[in-house]
Amino acid sequence: MSYVLSSYVPNVLEQIKMRNPDEMEFLQAAQEVLETLSPVIEQHPEYHEQKILERITEPERVIMFRVPWIDDKGEVQVNRGYRIEMNSSIGPYKGGLRFHPSVNLSILKFLAFEQVFKNSLTTLPIGGGKGGSDFDPKGKSDNEVMRFCQSFMTELCKYIGPNTDVPAGDIGVGGREIGYLFGQYKRIRNEFTGVLTGKALNWGGSLIRPEATGYGAVYFAQNMLATRDDSMQGKVCTVSGSGNVAQYTVEKVNLLGGKCVTLSDSAGTIYDPDGIDEEKLAFVMELKNVRRGRIKEYAEKFSGVQYMEGKRPWDIKCDCAYPSATQNEISKADAQSLVKNGCFLVSEGANMPTEPEGVEVFQKNNVLFGPGKAANAGGVAVSGLEMAQNAQHTNWTREEVDQRLQDIMEAIHTQAFNAAEEYNMPNNYVAGANIAGFIKVANSMLDQGLV
């Protein structure tokens, strides 16, 4: 390998750091991907010649705008809105909207960058994007959320469309918010079209969409277990978070014969050694989705449950772990604790929930590790299926969508597994997912010229 090619990845990373010095989340994501691509660059010098790495790490478009709205006291509030249109080489931009006080340019660029490769892996023709606002829907009335969403969409509608950019939900953006956003888009543009996914069933949504990310993370784990002639039957699982992804992870693990013993939120973790069965999960769904309460109430409701204030669930003995809360929630020490307590599989339901040092711990200890861009791609996969149903003006059955989701997760696993094998990194799903997702996007960029 020539010096020019061997130094290409380090040089690009250095350029990214100089250009984006304060964007720590984006830098972490870029480094994690690019460092696995050296063997690909060696076999494809045309990627270097056409500066594919420089181009793929620079968004095609960044939109930032103010979002003024009036609260229930009649006072004017101002938030900041964003949309990162990262890469459209294989299809229209696709990725969620996040409403949370932590939202900033770095976090959204990291999420958009990850989304490019995740969407590539789904086998569907969709590019990558991400957006959102530092608005916090927690503690706001329905009317306040509606006024904010309407103001947000009044600006965003100029840049999106069913063949341009199709946003979806993410943290802080559920069915309520998608409804308000869609209503305002329809009002301004005077068209009923599949411009958002995650819609309600009676106006263009898809069955299995709420369940898709959690179900998909479990299906991916199932595929990893199959490489060792194992299954989910009888496995004890720890799950972080208690929102949509965590809830449906628990549901699918239960259906496949496993047992989930933890859930968490920002205040603490519950540990239920008897397992979170169907009845208990129904309580969690009502608690979190309707009453918007704290997970601590679970411990007050059911006997034999331990509540650990301010703690994450990674010190609990388990076979499988499903981090389903947020980025960087598993540190090196957490990973070491999981390995020590017998964990041999991690399937990431959240985006980049494991710090790089934690990933190293898992890989050194032969843990089956499914990175978020592969393991949690079920959500965007069914969003893509929702787009297909909207374009055909039809609705598929629950069984049909679920089977397509299982097929897509199996295809993602196969791509990641085979790419890791081909480039002499067997069982390294991080490298395999990065490489498989990258090659499809890079080749599309080559085909389309310098744009």
VEXDREN-2710 file (C-alpha; in Angstrom, 1 decimal):
% VEXDREN-2710
k/r/px/py/pz
1/MET/0.0/0.0/0.0
2/SER/1.5/3.3/-1.0
3/TYR/2.3/6.1/1.5
4/VAL/-0.4/8.3/-0.1
5/LEU/-3.1/5.7/0.5
6/SER/-1.9/4.7/3.9
7/SER/-1.9/8.3/5.1
8/TYR/-5.3/9.2/3.4
9/VAL/-7.6/8.3/6.3
10/PRO/-5.4/10.0/9.0
11/ASN/-5.1/13.1/6.9
12/VAL/-8.8/13.3/6.3
13/LEU/-9.5/12.9/10.0
14/GLU/-7.1/15.7/10.8
15/GLN/-8.9/17.9/8.3
16/ILE/-12.2/17.1/9.9
17/LYS/-10.9/18.0/13.4
18/MET/-9.5/21.3/12.1
19/ARG/-12.8/22.2/10.3
20/ASN/-15.1/21.1/13.2
21/PRO/-13.0/21.6/16.3
22/ASP/-15.9/21.7/18.8
23/GLU/-18.1/19.0/17.4
24/MET/-17.1/16.1/19.6
25/GLU/-20.0/13.8/18.8
26/PHE/-19.5/14.2/15.1
27/LEU/-15.8/13.8/15.4
28/GLN/-16.3/10.5/17.3
29/ALA/-18.7/9.2/14.7
30/ALA/-16.4/10.1/11.8
31/GLN/-13.4/8.6/13.5
32/GLU/-15.2/5.4/14.3
33/VAL/-16.2/4.9/10.6
34/LEU/-13.1/6.1/8.8
35/GLU/-10.7/4.1/10.9
36/THR/-12.3/0.9/9.6
37/LEU/-12.1/1.9/6.0
38/SER/-8.3/1.7/5.4
39/PRO/-8.5/-1.8/3.8
40/VAL/-11.2/-0.6/1.5
41/ILE/-9.2/2.4/0.4
42/GLU/-6.3/0.1/-0.3
43/GLN/-8.4/-1.9/-2.8
44/HIS/-10.2/1.1/-4.3
45/PRO/-7.7/3.9/-5.0
46/GLU/-10.4/5.7/-7.0
47/TYR/-12.1/6.7/-3.6
48/HIS/-8.9/8.6/-2.8
49/GLU/-8.6/10.1/-6.3
50/GLN/-12.2/11.4/-6.2
51/LYS/-11.9/12.6/-2.5
52/ILE/-14.8/10.4/-1.4
53/LEU/-14.0/10.6/2.3
54/GLU/-13.7/14.4/2.2
55/ARG/-17.1/14.6/0.4
56/ILE/-18.9/12.0/2.5
57/THR/-18.1/13.7/5.8
58/GLU/-19.3/17.1/4.6
59/PRO/-23.1/17.6/4.6
60/GLU/-24.6/18.4/1.2
61/ARG/-26.7/21.1/3.0
62/VAL/-27.1/22.4/6.6
63/ILE/-30.3/24.4/7.4
64/MET/-30.5/26.3/10.7
65/PHE/-33.4/28.6/11.6
66/ARG/-35.2/30.3/14.4
67/VAL/-38.5/28.9/15.7
68/PRO/-40.6/31.6/17.5
69/TRP/-43.7/30.4/19.3
70/ILE/-46.1/31.6/22.1
71/ASP/-46.5/29.6/25.4
72/ASP/-49.7/29.2/27.4
73/LYS/-48.8/32.4/29.4
74/GLY/-48.8/34.4/26.2
75/GLU/-45.0/34.9/26.3
76/VAL/-42.8/34.6/23.2
77/GLN/-40.3/31.8/23.2
78/VAL/-37.5/31.3/20.7
79/ASN/-35.8/28.0/19.9
80/ARG/-33.4/26.9/17.2
81/GLY/-34.3/24.5/14.4
82/TYR/-32.0/22.4/12.2
83/ARG/-32.0/20.0/9.3
84/ILE/-28.8/18.3/8.2
85/GLU/-29.2/16.9/4.6
86/MET/-26.1/14.8/4.7
87/ASN/-26.1/12.6/1.6
88/SER/-28.6/11.9/-1.2
89/SER/-26.6/9.6/-3.5
90/ILE/-28.8/6.6/-3.1
91/GLY/-32.2/8.3/-2.5
92/PRO/-34.0/11.2/-0.8
93/TYR/-32.6/12.3/2.6
94/LYS/-34.2/10.2/5.3
95/GLY/-33.8/10.5/9.1
96/GLY/-35.6/11.6/12.3
97/LEU/-36.3/14.9/14.0
98/ARG/-35.2/15.1/17.7
99/PHE/-36.7/17.7/20.1
100/HIS/-34.4/17.8/23.2
101/PRO/-32.5/20.5/25.1
102/SER/-29.2/18.8/24.2
103/VAL/-29.7/19.1/20.5
104/ASN/-26.9/21.0/18.7
105/LEU/-25.1/21.0/15.4
106/SER/-22.6/18.3/16.4
107/ILE/-25.1/15.8/17.7
108/LEU/-27.3/16.2/14.5
109/LYS/-24.3/15.9/12.2
110/PHE/-23.2/12.7/14.0
111/LEU/-26.7/11.3/13.7
112/ALA/-27.0/12.3/10.0
113/PHE/-23.6/10.8/9.2
114/GLU/-24.5/7.5/10.9
115/GLN/-27.9/7.6/9.1
116/VAL/-26.2/7.6/5.7
117/PHE/-24.6/4.2/6.3
118/LYS/-27.6/2.8/8.3
119/ASN/-29.9/3.6/5.4
120/SER/-27.5/2.2/2.9
121/LEU/-27.5/-1.1/4.8
122/THR/-31.3/-1.4/4.7
123/THR/-31.1/-2.2/0.9
124/LEU/-33.8/0.6/0.4
125/PRO/-33.2/3.6/-1.9
126/ILE/-32.9/6.2/0.9
127/GLY/-30.2/8.8/1.7
128/GLY/-29.2/10.1/5.1
129/GLY/-30.3/13.2/7.1
130/LYS/-31.3/14.3/10.6
131/GLY/-32.9/17.3/12.2
132/GLY/-34.6/18.7/15.2
133/SER/-34.5/21.5/17.8
134/ASP/-33.4/22.3/21.3
135/PHE/-37.1/22.6/22.2
136/ASP/-38.1/20.3/25.1
137/PRO/-41.7/18.9/24.8
138/LYS/-41.5/17.6/28.5
139/GLY/-43.8/19.6/30.7
140/LYS/-45.4/21.4/27.8
141/SER/-49.1/21.4/27.1
142/ASP/-50.5/19.9/23.9
143/ASN/-51.3/23.4/22.7
144/GLU/-47.7/24.6/23.3
145/VAL/-46.3/21.6/21.5
146/MET/-48.7/22.2/18.6
147/ARG/-47.8/25.9/18.3
148/PHE/-44.1/25.0/18.4
149/CYS/-44.5/22.3/15.7
150/GLN/-46.5/24.6/13.5
151/SER/-43.8/27.2/13.7
152/PHE/-41.0/24.7/13.1
153/MET/-42.7/23.2/10.0
154/THR/-43.5/26.7/8.6
155/GLU/-39.8/27.0/7.9
156/LEU/-38.8/23.4/7.4
157/CYS/-41.5/22.8/4.7
158/LYS/-39.4/24.8/2.3
159/TYR/-36.7/22.2/2.2
160/ILE/-38.5/18.8/2.4
161/GLY/-40.8/16.7/0.2
162/PRO/-41.5/13.0/-0.6
163/ASN/-38.8/12.9/-3.2
164/THR/-36.4/15.3/-1.5
165/ASP/-36.2/14.8/2.2
166/VAL/-38.6/12.7/4.4
167/PRO/-38.2/13.3/8.1
168/ALA/-39.5/11.0/10.9
169/GLY/-39.6/10.9/14.7
170/ASP/-36.8/10.5/17.2
171/ILE/-36.3/11.5/20.9
172/GLY/-39.1/13.9/21.8
173/VAL/-40.9/13.5/18.5
174/GLY/-43.7/10.9/18.7
175/GLY/-47.1/10.4/17.2
176/ARG/-48.4/13.7/18.6
177/GLU/-45.6/15.8/17.2
178/ILE/-45.6/14.0/13.8
179/GLY/-49.4/14.8/13.6
180/TYR/-48.9/18.5/14.3
181/LEU/-46.0/18.7/11.9
182/PHE/-47.8/16.9/9.1
183/GLY/-51.0/19.0/9.5
184/GLN/-49.0/22.2/9.1
185/TYR/-47.1/20.9/6.1
186/LYS/-50.4/19.9/4.4
187/ARG/-51.9/23.3/5.3
188/ILE/-49.0/25.3/3.8
189/ARG/-48.3/23.1/0.7
190/ASN/-51.9/22.1/0.1
191/GLU/-51.0/18.5/-0.6
192/PHE/-51.5/15.2/1.2
193/THR/-48.3/13.3/0.6
194/GLY/-45.8/11.0/2.3
195/VAL/-43.5/13.8/3.5
196/LEU/-43.2/12.4/7.0
197/THR/-43.1/8.8/8.4
198/GLY/-44.3/7.6/11.7
199/LYS/-47.8/8.8/10.9
200/ALA/-50.9/7.4/12.5
201/LEU/-52.5/4.4/10.8
202/ASN/-55.7/6.2/9.8
203/TRP/-53.8/8.8/7.8
204/GLY/-51.0/7.1/6.0
205/GLY/-49.0/5.3/8.7
206/SER/-47.6/1.8/8.6
207/LEU/-48.3/-1.1/10.9
208/ILE/-45.2/-2.2/12.9
209/ARG/-43.6/1.3/12.6
210/PRO/-43.8/2.0/16.4
211/GLU/-42.3/-1.4/17.1
212/ALA/-39.7/-1.4/14.4
213/THR/-36.5/-0.2/16.1
214/GLY/-37.0/-2.4/19.1
215/TYR/-38.1/-5.4/17.2
216/GLY/-35.2/-4.9/14.7
217/ALA/-32.6/-4.8/17.4
218/VAL/-33.8/-8.1/18.7
219/TYR/-34.0/-9.6/15.2
220/PHE/-30.4/-8.5/14.6
221/ALA/-29.4/-10.1/17.9
222/GLN/-31.1/-13.3/16.9
223/ASN/-29.1/-13.4/13.7
224/MET/-25.8/-12.9/15.6
225/LEU/-26.8/-15.7/18.0
226/ALA/-27.5/-18.0/15.1
227/THR/-23.8/-17.7/14.0
228/ARG/-23.1/-19.6/17.3
229/ASP/-26.1/-22.0/16.9
230/ASP/-27.9/-20.2/19.7
231/SER/-31.2/-18.4/20.1
232/MET/-33.0/-15.9/22.4
233/GLN/-34.8/-18.7/24.3
234/GLY/-34.0/-18.5/28.0
235/LYS/-31.7/-15.4/27.7
236/VAL/-31.7/-12.9/30.6
237/CYS/-31.5/-9.4/29.1
238/THR/-30.8/-5.9/30.4
239/VAL/-32.5/-3.0/28.6
240/SER/-31.8/0.7/29.2
241/GLY/-34.3/3.4/28.5
242/SER/-38.1/3.1/28.8
243/GLY/-39.3/4.8/25.7
244/ASN/-40.5/3.4/22.4
245/VAL/-37.3/1.4/21.5
246/ALA/-36.9/-0.1/25.0
247/GLN/-40.6/-1.0/25.3
248/TYR/-40.7/-3.0/22.0
249/THR/-37.3/-4.6/22.7
250/VAL/-38.8/-6.1/25.8
251/GLU/-42.0/-7.1/23.9
252/LYS/-40.0/-9.0/21.2
253/VAL/-37.6/-10.6/23.7
254/ASN/-40.6/-11.9/25.6
255/LEU/-42.1/-13.3/22.4
256/LEU/-38.9/-15.1/21.6
257/GLY/-38.6/-16.8/25.0
258/GLY/-36.2/-14.4/26.7
259/LYS/-36.6/-12.4/29.9
260/CYS/-35.8/-8.6/30.3
261/VAL/-35.1/-7.6/33.9
262/THR/-34.3/-3.8/33.7
263/LEU/-35.6/-0.5/32.3
264/SER/-34.3/3.0/33.1
265/ASP/-34.8/6.7/32.5
266/SER/-32.7/9.7/33.3
267/ALA/-33.5/9.5/37.0
268/GLY/-32.6/5.8/37.6
269/THR/-33.0/2.1/36.8
270/ILE/-35.5/-0.6/37.9
271/TYR/-34.3/-4.2/38.4
272/ASP/-37.1/-6.8/38.3
273/PRO/-35.5/-10.3/38.7
274/ASP/-38.8/-11.9/37.9
275/GLY/-38.8/-10.3/34.4
276/ILE/-40.9/-7.6/32.8
277/ASP/-43.9/-9.7/31.5
278/GLU/-46.8/-8.6/29.3
279/GLU/-48.8/-7.1/32.2
280/LYS/-45.9/-5.1/33.6
281/LEU/-44.9/-3.9/30.1
282/ALA/-48.5/-2.6/29.6
283/PHE/-48.0/-0.6/32.8
284/VAL/-44.8/0.9/31.5
285/MET/-46.4/1.8/28.2
286/GLU/-49.2/3.6/30.0
287/LEU/-46.8/5.2/32.5
288/LYS/-44.4/6.5/29.8
289/ASN/-46.6/7.1/26.7
290/VAL/-49.8/8.4/28.4
291/ARG/-49.0/9.8/31.9
292/ARG/-45.3/10.6/31.0
293/GLY/-44.2/9.6/34.5
294/ARG/-40.9/8.3/35.9
295/ILE/-39.8/4.7/35.8
296/LYS/-39.5/4.8/39.7
297/GLU/-43.3/4.3/39.8
298/TYR/-42.7/0.7/38.4
299/ALA/-40.9/-0.2/41.6
300/GLU/-43.7/1.3/43.7
301/LYS/-46.3/-0.7/41.7
302/PHE/-44.7/-4.2/41.7
303/SER/-43.2/-6.2/44.5
304/GLY/-39.7/-7.6/44.5
305/VAL/-38.4/-4.7/42.3
306/GLN/-35.3/-2.8/43.1
307/TYR/-35.0/0.9/42.1
308/MET/-31.5/2.2/41.7
309/GLU/-31.5/6.0/41.7
310/GLY/-29.1/7.7/39.3
311/LYS/-27.8/4.3/38.1
312/ARG/-27.7/2.6/34.7
313/PRO/-28.4/-1.1/34.3
314/TRP/-24.9/-2.3/33.3
315/ASP/-24.0/-3.8/36.7
316/ILE/-26.8/-6.3/36.5
317/LYS/-26.0/-9.9/35.6
318/CYS/-27.2/-10.8/32.1
319/ASP/-26.7/-12.8/28.9
320/CYS/-27.6/-10.0/26.5
321/ALA/-27.7/-6.2/26.8
322/TYR/-29.8/-3.7/24.7
323/PRO/-28.7/-0.1/25.2
324/SER/-31.8/1.8/24.1
325/ALA/-31.5/5.2/25.7
326/THR/-29.0/7.6/24.2
327/GLN/-25.5/8.1/22.9
328/ASN/-22.4/7.2/25.0
329/GLU/-24.4/5.5/27.8
330/ILE/-21.9/2.6/28.1
331/SER/-18.4/3.6/29.2
332/LYS/-15.3/1.4/29.3
333/ALA/-16.1/0.6/33.0
334/ASP/-19.7/-0.3/32.2
335/ALA/-18.5/-2.6/29.4
336/GLN/-16.0/-4.3/31.7
337/SER/-18.8/-4.8/34.2
338/LEU/-21.1/-6.3/31.6
339/VAL/-18.4/-8.8/30.5
340/LYS/-17.6/-9.6/34.1
341/ASN/-21.2/-10.4/34.8
342/GLY/-21.5/-12.8/31.9
343/CYS/-22.9/-10.7/29.0
344/PHE/-21.9/-12.1/25.7
345/LEU/-24.2/-10.1/23.3
346/VAL/-24.8/-6.4/22.9
347/SER/-27.3/-5.1/20.4
348/GLU/-27.5/-1.3/20.2
349/GLY/-31.1/0.0/20.0
350/ALA/-29.9/3.6/20.5
351/ASN/-27.5/5.6/18.3
352/MET/-23.8/5.2/19.3
353/PRO/-24.6/4.3/22.9
354/THR/-21.2/2.7/23.5
355/GLU/-18.1/4.8/23.9
356/PRO/-15.2/3.7/21.7
357/GLU/-13.3/2.3/24.7
358/GLY/-16.3/0.2/25.6
359/VAL/-16.5/-1.2/22.0
360/GLU/-12.9/-2.3/22.4
361/VAL/-13.7/-4.1/25.6
362/PHE/-16.5/-6.0/23.9
363/GLN/-14.4/-6.9/20.9
364/LYS/-11.4/-8.1/22.9
365/ASN/-13.8/-10.4/25.0
366/ASN/-15.4/-11.9/21.9
367/VAL/-18.8/-10.4/22.7
368/LEU/-21.3/-10.4/19.8
369/PHE/-21.6/-6.7/19.3
370/GLY/-24.2/-5.2/17.0
371/PRO/-23.5/-1.5/16.3
372/GLY/-26.4/0.9/16.2
373/LYS/-26.1/1.6/12.4
374/ALA/-26.9/-2.1/11.8
375/ALA/-28.8/-3.2/14.9
376/ASN/-31.2/-0.3/15.2
377/ALA/-31.9/0.1/11.4
378/GLY/-35.3/-1.5/11.8
379/GLY/-36.9/1.9/12.5
380/VAL/-35.8/3.6/9.3
381/ALA/-36.4/0.3/7.4
382/VAL/-40.1/0.4/8.2
383/SER/-40.1/4.1/7.6
384/GLY/-38.9/3.2/4.1
385/LEU/-41.7/0.6/3.8
386/GLU/-44.1/3.3/4.9
387/MET/-42.9/5.5/2.1
388/ALA/-43.4/2.6/-0.4
389/GLN/-47.0/2.1/0.9
390/ASN/-47.7/5.9/0.6
391/ALA/-46.4/5.9/-3.0
392/GLN/-48.6/2.9/-3.9
393/HIS/-51.6/4.4/-1.9
394/THR/-52.0/1.1/-0.1
395/ASN/-51.6/-0.5/3.3
396/TRP/-49.8/-3.8/4.0
397/THR/-50.8/-6.2/6.7
398/ARG/-49.0/-6.4/10.0
399/GLU/-47.7/-9.9/9.1
400/GLU/-46.3/-8.6/5.8
401/VAL/-44.5/-5.6/7.3
402/ASP/-43.1/-7.7/10.1
403/GLN/-41.8/-10.3/7.6
404/ARG/-40.2/-7.6/5.5
405/LEU/-38.6/-6.2/8.6
406/GLN/-37.2/-9.6/9.5
407/ASP/-35.9/-10.1/6.0
408/ILE/-34.2/-6.6/6.0
409/MET/-32.5/-7.2/9.4
410/GLU/-31.3/-10.6/8.2
411/ALA/-29.9/-8.9/5.0
412/ILE/-28.2/-6.2/7.1
413/HIS/-26.6/-8.9/9.3
414/THR/-25.4/-10.8/6.2
415/GLN/-23.9/-7.7/4.6
416/ALA/-22.0/-6.7/7.8
417/PHE/-20.9/-10.3/8.5
418/ASN/-19.7/-10.9/4.9
419/ALA/-17.9/-7.6/4.6
420/ALA/-16.0/-8.2/7.9
421/GLU/-15.0/-11.6/6.6
422/GLU/-14.0/-10.3/3.1
423/TYR/-11.7/-7.6/4.7
424/ASN/-10.1/-10.1/7.2
425/MET/-11.9/-8.8/10.3
426/PRO/-14.2/-11.8/11.1
427/ASN/-17.0/-11.2/13.5
428/ASN/-16.3/-7.5/13.7
429/TYR/-19.8/-6.1/13.0
430/VAL/-18.6/-2.5/13.5
431/ALA/-16.1/-2.7/10.6
432/GLY/-18.5/-4.9/8.5
433/ALA/-21.4/-2.5/8.8
434/ASN/-19.2/0.5/8.1
435/ILE/-17.6/-1.1/5.1
436/ALA/-20.8/-2.5/3.5
437/GLY/-22.7/0.8/4.1
438/PHE/-19.8/2.9/2.8
439/ILE/-19.1/1.0/-0.5
440/LYS/-22.7/1.3/-1.7
441/VAL/-22.8/5.1/-1.1
442/ALA/-19.2/5.7/-2.4
443/ASN/-19.9/3.8/-5.6
444/SER/-23.1/5.8/-6.1
445/MET/-21.2/9.0/-5.6
446/LEU/-18.6/8.0/-8.2
447/ASP/-21.4/7.2/-10.7
448/GLN/-23.0/10.6/-10.2
449/GLY/-19.9/12.8/-10.8
450/LEU/-18.5/15.6/-8.7
451/VAL/-21.7/16.9/-7.0
END
